[in-house]
């Protein structure tokens, strides 16, 4: 379980909700069990976002998805800027 280090910091209900969002995002991002570092980074990102106020499943998923799109857009923009 990616969130074993957070047991006690979240209620069991919150932990289950964050786990569901994590599982959904791993499936969307095609993160396999062997992608341990990426999965741990995602888990930490979910906990951070939860603690910043995204305390329901939809809001948490949307904020993480929006953050990823923003990060990907920055990476793509940086990659194309040098080719001008």
Steps between C-alpha positions, in 0.01 A plus 500: 500500500642836394354673803623278783720784628196725535291273721412702808528831313171442319176347614431152359224649282732769362773244441260279303391798290858605425583137413211489249623819331856361501385175338304690236794729419743206483270333250468820293875557505571131445726480804587138566590364842864506394487879447556542872660846497229650280229339714659636819524847346133481403403386851689791657339741252154366590562541873632854450198594292262339751659696783463821296124456503404257223308275735254336263572246229403708199683814614814304585504321164435824309774694680758228443399464134510878452844519664632226271365676190665823614833323560481324164416827325801670660725214392366508145529880481861486622580235240359705214644835612853400408396409146375849404 
